[in-house]
Amino acid sequence: MLTAIVVGAGFSGLAAGVQLRRMGITDFAILEKADRVGGTWRENTYPGAACDVPSHLYSYSFEPNPQWSRSFGGQAEILAYLEHCTDKYRLRSHIRFGHRVEAARFDEATGTWRVVTRCGDQREELEARALLLGNGALHLPSVPDIAGLDSFRGEKFHSARWNHDYDLRGKRVAVVGTGASAIQFVPQIAKQVARLDLYQRTAPWIVPKRDRETSDAERWLYSHVPGAHWLRRTGLYWLMESRVVGFAYAPKVNEIAEKLVRRHIAHAVPDPALRAKLTPNYRLGCKRVLLSNDYYPALQRDNVDVVTDRIAEVMPRGVRTADGTEREVDALILGTGFRVTEYLSSIRITGRNDVELNDAWRASLRNYLGITVSGFPNLFLLMGPNTGLGHNSMIFMIEAQARYAAQAIGELRSRRLSFVDVKPSVEQAFRAELAAKMKNTVWTTGCQSWYQTPDGDVFLWPAATFDYWWRTRRVELADYEQRALPRPAHVPPESRIVPAEMLQRAFDGR
């Protein structure tokens, strides 16, 4: 039996593996459905794929990278960074590639999770004391419910399943969606295609992306001058964190920022008709704020048309809008994002009293700290509900969650506990606190976004990230129902917990 099973080998799953090893826990497995690590950065390979958080901040605090080639890392460079971390922290031997998790059931009698996986045609059941879900929210493409979509006879694919074998040069292309992915790949393909029809439902807020190549001198400085890279990362953190003031605490600050962005749009899009289409009709920050320098110029090309009329039907050879206009196309690209609130829908997770997690979440995404859920003992979510951000780096949040989960598993072992299960009263109090904090934030000002459930429940963290770090710095066992193991306490020498500070010194010195 394993101490822990981690699902997914992206940023979350790898961070969990590092934290478990730091706790002296080595009998764990990371189950990955694909054939390599990377998560979101393995799945999304569309042209122009890059991060919208500065590279020096979009990385682990325990593995800073002074050699980023640009201010904002591209997909290939981020994926290479994750491969590097996998090898440096000796995680590859823990990863079982090609293992898709189908179901997991908690056995209250033994205090263990029984996890069913499929690898090819083979099914396997694994047993572990704890289950950590690091499979992320950006892996199930969202396909819009458009009449006739399946009837289209041309080339059709989602941006997260980009068909690199299809040559777009000289083709008539329709792109549906104007989210974070679309604003990156549209400028890239607009230069190749004969015509591009961009179907926009809601105009996004877009601000300039201060991206540039990192000079050799800067990389040398970050690599050789003590503290230089730390200062760079720290400065970026507080610069990003400052945005939470207008988003969550002081709406007047956000109104000033909104005026500045409107001026940017007026300067970037001189044509008043096009500018009207591209100007958002909701508050800055209510939906994800996007970064781009080439999106507005791309939309002003002669071969690009921004269509704001509702799509009525997809036909075998084109798209018809509600005004009756039919546009023939050769290819249809869906830039329609992901099924964020359904990210666990492909796994049947059953806790105490035969309650299934997806059923429990249909009423509300109840949780505690976005990490644990009452009725699901020894289950730890990474990037769970109410931990997403609209203003800073998710890697900061991921590390806090992974550390918290590893601490809890350490407590299971050292205290000889069968399980810990967050108390319903604690979970309810947390949910009530979140609801109160969320009321006055920009995320509840009336827009529809992927920050929300279909019922309008916003699942972001409605406060500063350092507040989240403070609340997750230590596991408070008083928040949890605890059940001891039935047999006498005896821990074999080889499984004793190594003091964290000793292990940390040895770990960092390897």
RODO-2510 file (C-alpha; in nm, 4 decimals, decimal comma):
residues 510
     n   res          X          Y          Z
     1     m     0,0000     0,0000     0,0000
     2     l     0,1205     0,3490    -0,0876
     3     t     0,1200     0,6436     0,1477
     4     a    -0,0110     0,8752    -0,1240
     5     i    -0,1347     0,8804    -0,4817
     6     v    -0,1063     1,2041    -0,6775
     7     v    -0,3190     1,2512    -0,9895
     8     g    -0,1544     1,4546    -1,2642
     9     a     0,2031     1,5547    -1,3463
    10     g     0,1632     1,9240    -1,4187
    11     f     0,2680     2,2118    -1,1933
    12     s     0,0389     2,0916    -0,9113
    13     g     0,1264     1,7227    -0,9169
    14     l     0,4995     1,7850    -0,9388
    15     a     0,4859     2,0370    -0,6541
    16     a     0,3048     1,7762    -0,4433
    17     g     0,5743     1,5205    -0,5233
    18     v     0,8493     1,7590    -0,4153
    19     q     0,6715     1,8416    -0,0896
    20     l     0,6102     1,4746    -0,0098
    21     r     0,9790     1,3967    -0,0574
    22     r     1,0667     1,6905     0,1645
    23     m     0,8515     1,5317     0,4352
    24     g     1,0510     1,2121     0,4010
    25     i     0,7644     1,0366     0,2223
    26     t     0,8882     0,8402    -0,0761
    27     d     0,6274     0,5644    -0,1118
    28     f     0,3947     0,7565    -0,3392
    29     a     0,2928     0,7400    -0,7037
    30     i     0,2059     1,0148    -0,9507
    31     l    -0,0500     0,8930    -1,2041
    32     e    -0,0345     1,0712    -1,5399
    33     k    -0,2735     0,9976    -1,8268
    34     a    -0,0283     1,1181    -2,0941
    35     d     0,3223     1,0045    -2,1859
    36     r     0,5096     1,3029    -2,0411
    37     v     0,4814     1,5681    -1,7706
    38     g     0,3552     1,9186    -1,8266
    39     g    -0,0215     1,9362    -1,7785
    40     t    -0,1591     2,2521    -1,9394
    41     w     0,1776     2,3239    -2,1002
    42     r     0,1859     1,9816    -2,2627
    43     e    -0,1726     2,0013    -2,3874
    44     n    -0,1735     2,3542    -2,5323
    45     t     0,0651     2,3780    -2,8270
    46     y    -0,1243     2,6269    -3,0444
    47     p     0,0782     2,8971    -3,2250
    48     g     0,1823     3,1737    -2,9889
    49     a     0,1064     2,9772    -2,6695
    50     a     0,2687     3,1568    -2,3767
    51     c     0,2077     3,2535    -2,0164
    52     d     0,0537     3,5850    -1,9146
    53     v     0,2353     3,5867    -1,5802
    54     p     0,6023     3,6981    -1,5822
    55     s     0,8387     3,4020    -1,6145
    56     h     1,0421     3,4752    -1,3016
    57     l     0,7202     3,4547    -1,0989
    58     y     0,5568     3,1705    -1,2919
    59     s     0,7969     2,9154    -1,1477
    60     y     0,8539     2,7332    -0,8199
    61     s     1,0032     2,9329    -0,5335
    62     f     1,2243     2,6344    -0,4520
    63     e     1,3521     2,6130    -0,8107
    64     p     1,4005     2,9669    -0,9456
    65     n     1,5172     2,9863    -1,3054
    66     p     1,7537     3,2791    -1,3723
    67     q     1,7827     3,1791    -1,7387
    68     w     1,4356     3,2583    -1,8743
    69     s     1,4791     3,3815    -2,2312
    70     r     1,1877     3,6282    -2,2204
    71     s     0,9850     3,8311    -1,9732
    72     f     0,6906     3,5967    -2,0410
    73     g     0,7793     3,2331    -2,1054
    74     g     0,6518     3,0486    -2,4083
    75     q     0,4926     2,7039    -2,4012
    76     a     0,8049     2,5104    -2,5024
    77     e     1,0272     2,6842    -2,2463
    78     i     0,7791     2,6312    -1,9616
    79     l     0,7442     2,2634    -2,0561
    80     a     1,1242     2,2272    -2,0573
    81     y     1,1329     2,3855    -1,7096
    82     l     0,8867     2,1262    -1,5778
    83     e     1,0910     1,8442    -1,7317
    84     h     1,3974     1,9872    -1,5583
    85     c     1,2193     1,9981    -1,2203
    86     t     1,0984     1,6412    -1,2658
    87     d     1,4531     1,5159    -1,3080
    88     k     1,6251     1,7395    -1,0524
    89     y     1,3851     1,6463    -0,7743
    90     r     1,3912     1,2750    -0,8657
    91     l     1,0226     1,2467    -0,9404
    92     r     1,0385     1,0489    -1,2627
    93     s     1,0656     0,7159    -1,0806
    94     h     0,7375     0,7962    -0,9023
    95     i     0,5429     0,8753    -1,2203
    96     r     0,3333     0,6114    -1,3937
    97     f     0,2706     0,7432    -1,7428
    98     g    -0,0290     0,6364    -1,9451
    99     h    -0,2395     0,5763    -1,6320
   100     r    -0,5808     0,7410    -1,6501
   101     v    -0,7680     0,7502    -1,3194
   102     e    -1,1262     0,6323    -1,3615
   103     a    -1,2523     0,6097    -1,0047
   104     a    -1,1507     0,6378    -0,6411
   105     r    -1,3391     0,5148    -0,3360
   106     f    -1,2615     0,5780     0,0295
   107     d    -1,2692     0,2720     0,2557
   108     e    -1,3598     0,4025     0,5991
   109     a    -1,2826     0,0722     0,7710
   110     t    -0,9190     0,0799     0,6623
   111     g    -0,8742     0,4546     0,6173
   112     t    -0,7526     0,4109     0,2603
   113     w    -0,8363     0,5209    -0,0919
   114     r    -0,8814     0,2531    -0,3567
   115     v    -0,7989     0,4047    -0,6934
   116     v    -0,8901     0,2412    -1,0239
   117     t    -0,6710     0,3278    -1,3222
   118     r    -0,6638     0,2272    -1,6862
   119     c    -0,3454     0,1867    -1,8856
   120     g    -0,4291     0,0828    -2,2394
   121     d    -0,6556    -0,2202    -2,2094
   122     q    -0,5427    -0,2989    -1,8557
   123     r    -0,7242    -0,1892    -1,5410
   124     e    -0,5464    -0,1751    -1,2076
   125     e    -0,6515    -0,0972    -0,8514
   126     l    -0,4085     0,0827    -0,6235
   127     e    -0,4428     0,1514    -0,2529
   128     a    -0,3124     0,4546    -0,0672
   129     r    -0,3638     0,6347     0,2597
   130     a    -0,4111     0,9715     0,0885
   131     l    -0,5259     1,0949    -0,2501
   132     l    -0,4070     1,4258    -0,3976
   133     l    -0,5845     1,5609    -0,7045
   134     g    -0,3453     1,7691    -0,9106
   135     n    -0,5089     1,7203    -1,2478
   136     g    -0,5882     2,0913    -1,2901
   137     a    -0,8840     2,2747    -1,4384
   138     l    -0,7548     2,3431    -1,7906
   139     h    -0,7586     1,9980    -1,9461
   140     l    -1,1191     1,9362    -2,0568
   141     p    -1,1904     2,1489    -2,3680
   142     s    -1,5251     2,3259    -2,3707
   143     v    -1,7173     2,2668    -2,6928
   144     p    -2,0002     2,5189    -2,7427
   145     d    -2,3558     2,4045    -2,7955
   146     i    -2,4043     2,5361    -3,1488
   147     a    -2,6617     2,3910    -3,3843
   148     g    -2,5063     2,1929    -3,6685
   149     l    -2,1532     2,1908    -3,5269
   150     d    -2,1130     1,8191    -3,5966
   151     s    -2,2251     1,8650    -3,9561
   152     f    -1,9249     2,0755    -4,0547
   153     r    -1,7264     1,8996    -4,3307
   154     g    -1,4134     2,1108    -4,3222
   155     e    -1,1262     2,0896    -4,0715
   156     k    -1,2403     2,1443    -3,7128
   157     f    -1,0432     2,1392    -3,3882
   158     h    -1,0203     2,3012    -3,0447
   159     s    -0,7223     2,5237    -2,9661
   160     a    -0,6143     2,2766    -2,6950
   161     r    -0,6062     1,9982    -2,9565
   162     w    -0,4331     2,1948    -3,2301
   163     n    -0,3916     2,0078    -3,5577
   164     h    -0,0369     2,0948    -3,6613
   165     d    -0,0671     1,8729    -3,9685
   166     y    -0,3322     2,0979    -4,1217
   167     d    -0,1852     2,3782    -4,3301
   168     l    -0,3813     2,7001    -4,2705
   169     r    -0,1993     2,8963    -4,5388
   170     g    -0,4423     3,0400    -4,7925
   171     k    -0,7469     2,8954    -4,6146
   172     r    -1,0723     3,0632    -4,5096
   173     v    -1,0865     3,0200    -4,1324
   174     a    -1,3516     3,0836    -3,8677
   175     v    -1,2428     3,1233    -3,5063
   176     v    -1,5060     3,0983    -3,2330
   177     g    -1,4127     3,2665    -2,9068
   178     t    -1,1961     3,5562    -2,7914
   179     g    -1,0447     3,4268    -2,4688
   180     a    -0,6880     3,3914    -2,3485
   181     s    -0,5928     3,1305    -2,6092
   182     a    -0,7557     3,3070    -2,9043
   183     i    -0,5798     3,6375    -2,8452
   184     q    -0,2505     3,4498    -2,8684
   185     f    -0,3100     3,2335    -3,1756
   186     v    -0,5264     3,4735    -3,3818
   187     p    -0,2354     3,7136    -3,4535
   188     q    -0,0187     3,4175    -3,5543
   189     i    -0,2602     3,2641    -3,8041
   190     a    -0,3990     3,5932    -3,9372
   191     k    -0,0708     3,6390    -4,1243
   192     q    -0,1143     3,3031    -4,3027
   193     v    -0,4810     3,2618    -4,3870
   194     a    -0,6705     3,4038    -4,6842
   195     r    -0,9536     3,5204    -4,4583
   196     l    -1,0259     3,5014    -4,0874
   197     d    -1,3726     3,5472    -3,9383
   198     l    -1,3464     3,5985    -3,5627
   199     y    -1,6761     3,5313    -3,3832
   200     q    -1,6853     3,7312    -3,0626
   201     r    -1,9524     3,7001    -2,7970
   202     t    -1,7932     3,9345    -2,5412
   203     a    -1,5027     4,1726    -2,5917
   204     p    -1,2177     4,1068    -2,3461
   205     w    -1,0206     4,3688    -2,1572
   206     i    -0,6715     4,3714    -2,3085
   207     v    -0,3693     4,5580    -2,1758
   208     p    -0,0197     4,5857    -2,3260
   209     k     0,2144     4,2935    -2,2626
   210     r     0,5514     4,4218    -2,1464
   211     d     0,7367     4,1346    -2,3055
   212     r     1,0930     4,1361    -2,4342
   213     e     1,3969     3,9141    -2,4615
   214     t     1,6096     3,8818    -2,1495
   215     s     1,9624     4,0066    -2,2158
   216     d     2,2754     3,8002    -2,1541
   217     a     2,3782     4,0556    -1,8905
   218     e     2,0519     4,0117    -1,7012
   219     r     2,0786     3,6333    -1,7056
   220     w     2,4371     3,6564    -1,5805
   221     l     2,3280     3,8943    -1,3054
   222     y     2,0458     3,6679    -1,1897
   223     s     2,2749     3,3630    -1,1947
   224     h     2,5838     3,5067    -1,0228
   225     v     2,4907     3,8000    -0,8003
   226     p     2,3426     3,6786    -0,4683
   227     g     1,9938     3,8087    -0,4107
   228     a     1,9512     3,9645    -0,7568
   229     h     1,7079     3,7052    -0,8828
   230     w     1,5220     3,6971    -0,5522
   231     l     1,4744     4,0751    -0,5717
   232     r     1,3452     4,0447    -0,9283
   233     r     1,0953     3,7748    -0,8320
   234     t     0,9866     3,9592    -0,5177
   235     g     0,9338     4,2829    -0,7079
   236     l     0,7200     4,1044    -0,9657
   237     y     0,5166     3,9389    -0,6915
   238     w     0,4270     4,2667    -0,5235
   239     l     0,3615     4,4371    -0,8581
   240     m     0,1111     4,1636    -0,9478
   241     e    -0,0292     4,1518    -0,5956
   242     s    -0,1059     4,5241    -0,6025
   243     r    -0,3859     4,4547    -0,8510
   244     v    -0,5910     4,2880    -0,5784
   245     v    -0,6487     4,6306    -0,4227
   246     g    -0,8778     4,7408    -0,7059
   247     f    -1,0233     4,3954    -0,7652
   248     a    -1,1173     4,3045    -0,4079
   249     y    -1,0810     4,5974    -0,1699
   250     a    -1,1085     4,9422    -0,3324
   251     p    -1,3268     4,9594    -0,6468
   252     k    -1,2340     5,3256    -0,7051
   253     v    -0,8775     5,2196    -0,7833
   254     n    -1,0092     4,9863    -1,0505
   255     e    -1,2141     5,2672    -1,2053
   256     i    -0,8948     5,4688    -1,2579
   257     a    -0,7251     5,1686    -1,4205
   258     e    -1,0293     5,1172    -1,6415
   259     k    -1,0037     5,4729    -1,7785
   260     l    -0,6383     5,4154    -1,8656
   261     v    -0,7180     5,0949    -2,0518
   262     r    -0,9974     5,2657    -2,2466
   263     r    -0,7435     5,5241    -2,3599
   264     h    -0,5200     5,2414    -2,4753
   265     i    -0,8044     5,0930    -2,6806
   266     a    -0,8799     5,4331    -2,8382
   267     h    -0,5157     5,4720    -2,9388
   268     a    -0,4733     5,1125    -3,0608
   269     v    -0,7992     5,0970    -3,2643
   270     p    -0,8580     5,4201    -3,4574
   271     d    -1,1627     5,2952    -3,6496
   272     p    -1,4686     5,3849    -3,4370
   273     a    -1,6873     5,0981    -3,5625
   274     l    -1,4247     4,8345    -3,4841
   275     r    -1,3363     5,0049    -3,1573
   276     a    -1,7010     4,9862    -3,0501
   277     k    -1,6960     4,6104    -3,1112
   278     l    -1,3740     4,5670    -2,9127
   279     t    -1,4669     4,7819    -2,6118
   280     p    -1,5884     4,5698    -2,3152
   281     n    -1,9251     4,6456    -2,1598
   282     y    -1,8403     4,5171    -1,8123
   283     r    -1,6033     4,6190    -1,5338
   284     l    -1,2293     4,5712    -1,5742
   285     g    -1,1291     4,2502    -1,3958
   286     c    -1,4755     4,0931    -1,3815
   287     k    -1,3513     3,8559    -1,6497
   288     r    -0,9882     3,7626    -1,6958
   289     v    -0,7737     4,0598    -1,8032
   290     l    -0,5647     3,9604    -2,1053
   291     l    -0,2210     4,0753    -2,2198
   292     s    -0,1273     4,1296    -2,5840
   293     n     0,0631     4,3645    -2,8115
   294     d    -0,0392     4,2127    -3,1448
   295     y    -0,4085     4,1267    -3,1041
   296     y    -0,5545     4,4682    -3,1916
   297     p    -0,3209     4,5148    -3,4912
   298     a    -0,4174     4,1676    -3,6188
   299     l    -0,7872     4,2525    -3,6101
   300     q    -0,7249     4,5576    -3,8299
   301     r    -0,5803     4,3518    -4,1142
   302     d    -0,7741     4,3591    -4,4427
   303     n    -0,8280     3,9800    -4,4295
   304     v    -0,9778     3,9776    -4,0769
   305     d    -1,3424     4,0432    -3,9848
   306     v    -1,4727     4,0630    -3,6274
   307     v    -1,8258     3,9204    -3,6188
   308     t    -2,0396     4,0063    -3,3164
   309     d    -2,3706     3,8682    -3,4446
   310     r    -2,4770     3,5492    -3,2680
   311     i    -2,3980     3,2237    -3,4465
   312     a    -2,7297     3,0664    -3,5445
   313     e    -2,5974     2,7547    -3,7101
   314     v    -2,2842     2,5844    -3,8353
   315     m    -2,3426     2,4443    -4,1827
   316     p    -2,1430     2,1759    -4,3679
   317     r    -1,9368     2,4437    -4,5437
   318     g    -1,9618     2,7500    -4,3233
   319     v    -2,1278     2,9533    -4,0516
   320     r    -2,4619     3,1362    -4,0508
   321     t    -2,5277     3,4171    -3,8040
   322     a    -2,8587     3,5364    -3,6609
   323     d    -2,8820     3,8196    -3,9136
   324     g    -2,8951     3,5610    -4,1936
   325     t    -2,5397     3,6122    -4,3235
   326     e    -2,3641     3,2932    -4,4375
   327     r    -1,9853     3,2787    -4,4525
   328     e    -1,8134     2,9833    -4,6185
   329     v    -1,4964     2,8581    -4,4479
   330     d    -1,2455     2,5770    -4,4901
   331     a    -1,1569     2,5395    -4,1237
   332     l    -1,3268     2,6011    -3,7895
   333     i    -1,1156     2,6601    -3,4766
   334     l    -1,2772     2,6606    -3,1328
   335     g    -1,1056     2,8976    -2,8925
   336     t    -1,3768     2,8393    -2,6363
   337     g    -1,1760     2,7548    -2,3269
   338     f    -1,2251     2,4695    -2,0825
   339     r    -1,4900     2,3063    -1,8653
   340     v    -1,3360     2,4552    -1,5542
   341     t    -1,6121     2,3705    -1,3069
   342     e    -1,6267     2,0113    -1,4365
   343     y    -1,2557     1,9367    -1,4143
   344     l    -1,3158     1,6282    -1,1981
   345     s    -1,6151     1,5035    -1,3944
   346     s    -1,4162     1,2266    -1,5642
   347     i    -1,3300     1,0656    -1,2281
   348     r    -1,5866     0,9092    -0,9965
   349     i    -1,4684     0,9989    -0,6454
   350     t    -1,6726     0,8378    -0,3671
   351     g    -1,6282     0,9364    -0,0034
   352     r    -1,8027     0,8437     0,3189
   353     n    -2,1645     0,7241     0,3070
   354     d    -2,1289     0,6542    -0,0680
   355     v    -2,1432     1,0252    -0,1530
   356     e    -1,9891     1,1041    -0,4921
   357     l    -1,7933     1,4306    -0,5149
   358     n    -1,9457     1,5513    -0,8404
   359     d    -2,2923     1,4949    -0,6921
   360     a    -2,1952     1,6818    -0,3754
   361     w    -2,0719     1,9746    -0,5813
   362     r    -2,3868     2,0109    -0,7884
   363     a    -2,5410     2,2216    -0,5119
   364     s    -2,2233     2,4198    -0,4396
   365     l    -1,8481     2,3799    -0,4679
   366     r    -1,8180     2,3359    -0,0928
   367     n    -1,4643     2,3014     0,0422
   368     y    -1,2239     2,4190     0,3078
   369     l    -0,9309     2,6333     0,1926
   370     g    -0,9872     2,4905    -0,1548
   371     i    -0,7998     2,1809    -0,0353
   372     t    -1,0295     1,9526     0,1616
   373     v    -1,3994     1,8594     0,1388
   374     s    -1,6077     1,7345     0,4303
   375     g    -1,7048     1,3696     0,3864
   376     f    -1,3957     1,2904     0,1795
   377     p    -1,1232     1,2015     0,4301
   378     n    -0,7553     1,2079     0,3332
   379     l    -0,8462     1,3752     0,0032
   380     f    -0,6528     1,6880    -0,0909
   381     l    -0,7348     1,9140    -0,3839
   382     l    -0,4659     2,1118    -0,5622
   383     m    -0,5971     2,4142    -0,7531
   384     g    -0,9338     2,3328    -0,6018
   385     p    -1,2367     2,5650    -0,5910
   386     n    -1,1763     2,9141    -0,4478
   387     t    -0,8006     2,9034    -0,5041
   388     g    -0,7947     3,0460    -0,8570
   389     l    -0,6646     3,3984    -0,9035
   390     g    -0,7462     3,6984    -1,1147
   391     h    -0,4356     3,8972    -1,0249
   392     n    -0,1233     3,6928    -0,9452
   393     s     0,0661     3,3696    -1,0096
   394     m    -0,1133     3,0407    -0,9448
   395     i     0,2225     2,8771    -0,8695
   396     f     0,2270     3,0660    -0,5394
   397     m    -0,1106     2,9150    -0,4500
   398     i    -0,0144     2,5685    -0,5715
   399     e     0,2915     2,5604    -0,3472
   400     a     0,0836     2,6615    -0,0452
   401     q    -0,1685     2,3845    -0,1139
   402     a     0,0943     2,1178    -0,1801
   403     r     0,2768     2,2078     0,1398
   404     y    -0,0476     2,1938     0,3397
   405     a    -0,1417     1,8538     0,1954
   406     a     0,2047     1,7101     0,2620
   407     q     0,1904     1,8358     0,6219
   408     a    -0,1473     1,6709     0,6720
   409     i    -0,0154     1,3400     0,5381
   410     g     0,2831     1,3742     0,7693
   411     e     0,0410     1,4123     1,0601
   412     l    -0,1423     1,0974     0,9516
   413     r     0,1801     0,9022     0,9758
   414     s     0,3365     1,0557     1,2852
   415     r     0,0130     1,0498     1,4902
   416     r    -0,0963     0,7074     1,3679
   417     l    -0,4260     0,8410     1,2348
   418     s    -0,6569     0,6409     1,0122
   419     f    -0,7953     0,9563     0,8568
   420     v    -0,8659     1,3268     0,8927
   421     d    -1,1919     1,4743     0,7621
   422     v    -1,2654     1,8461     0,7776
   423     k    -1,5578     1,9171     1,0075
   424     p    -1,8808     2,0304     0,8371
   425     s    -1,9011     2,3321     1,0695
   426     v    -1,5518     2,4435     0,9700
   427     e    -1,6329     2,4016     0,6024
   428     q    -1,9587     2,5948     0,6391
   429     a    -1,7902     2,8794     0,8253
   430     f    -1,5263     2,9037     0,5536
   431     r    -1,7904     2,9156     0,2811
   432     a    -1,9815     3,1878     0,4645
   433     e    -1,6624     3,3902     0,5063
   434     l    -1,5816     3,3599     0,1359
   435     a    -1,9324     3,4692     0,0373
   436     a    -1,9067     3,7781     0,2566
   437     k    -1,5672     3,8730     0,1134
   438     m    -1,6777     3,8126    -0,2440
   439     k    -1,9755     4,0525    -0,2281
   440     n    -1,7794     4,3714    -0,2852
   441     t    -1,5263     4,2403    -0,5381
   442     v    -1,5131     4,3166    -0,9089
   443     w    -1,5882     3,9498    -0,9852
   444     t    -1,9497     3,9922    -0,8738
   445     t    -2,0311     4,3037    -1,0789
   446     g    -2,2510     4,1259    -1,3314
   447     c    -2,0453     3,9647    -1,6063
   448     q    -2,0395     3,5980    -1,7067
   449     s    -1,6968     3,4362    -1,6925
   450     w    -1,5179     3,1078    -1,6396
   451     y    -1,4624     3,2319    -1,2841
   452     q    -1,8226     3,1305    -1,2158
   453     t    -2,0339     2,8206    -1,1886
   454     p    -2,3542     2,8100    -1,4003
   455     d    -2,5364     2,9297    -1,0877
   456     g    -2,3146     3,2371    -1,0625
   457     d    -2,0973     3,1175    -0,7719
   458     v    -1,7486     3,2712    -0,8140
   459     f    -1,4739     3,0249    -0,7290
   460     l    -1,1726     3,2573    -0,7099
   461     w    -0,9793     3,3483    -0,3965
   462     p    -1,1345     3,6855    -0,2997
   463     a    -0,8368     3,8292    -0,1141
   464     a    -0,4602     3,8719    -0,1176
   465     t    -0,2425     3,5690    -0,1851
   466     f    -0,0293     3,6273     0,1240
   467     d    -0,3496     3,5922     0,3258
   468     y    -0,3942     3,2468     0,1704
   469     w    -0,0322     3,1583     0,2458
   470     w    -0,0819     3,2591     0,6086
   471     r    -0,3954     3,0472     0,6466
   472     t    -0,2361     2,7385     0,4936
   473     r     0,1069     2,7638     0,6554
   474     r     0,0142     2,5057     0,9174
   475     v    -0,2474     2,2291     0,9397
   476     e    -0,4772     2,2858     1,2364
   477     l    -0,5931     1,9378     1,3321
   478     a    -0,8676     2,0907     1,5478
   479     d    -1,0440     2,1712     1,2175
   480     y    -1,0651     1,8007     1,1376
   481     e    -1,2431     1,4939     1,2651
   482     q    -0,9691     1,2442     1,3464
   483     r    -0,9784     0,8701     1,3783
   484     a    -0,6860     0,6704     1,5135
   485     l    -0,5588     0,3483     1,3649
   486     p    -0,6936     0,0461     1,5501
   487     r    -0,3658    -0,1355     1,6029
   488     p    -0,0913    -0,0389     1,8539
   489     a     0,1331     0,2449     1,7495
   490     h     0,4555     0,1075     1,6072
   491     v     0,6365     0,2808     1,3254
   492     p     0,9141     0,0830     1,1521
   493     p     1,2430     0,2755     1,1508
   494     e     1,2489     0,3121     0,7732
   495     s     0,9135     0,4942     0,7687
   496     r     0,9800     0,7430     1,0479
   497     i     0,9396     1,1052     0,9575
   498     v     1,2689     1,2852     0,9139
   499     p     1,2725     1,6263     1,0867
   500     a     1,1760     1,8771     0,8209
   501     e     1,4703     2,1116     0,8763
   502     m     1,7248     1,8261     0,8474
   503     l     1,5649     1,6888     0,5344
   504     q     1,5411     2,0370     0,3842
   505     r     1,9147     2,0940     0,4282
   506     a     1,9978     1,7586     0,2716
   507     f     1,7439     1,8101    -0,0058
   508     d     1,8710     2,1557    -0,1028
   509     g     2,2310     2,0479    -0,0871
   510     r     2,2033     1,7610    -0,3360
***
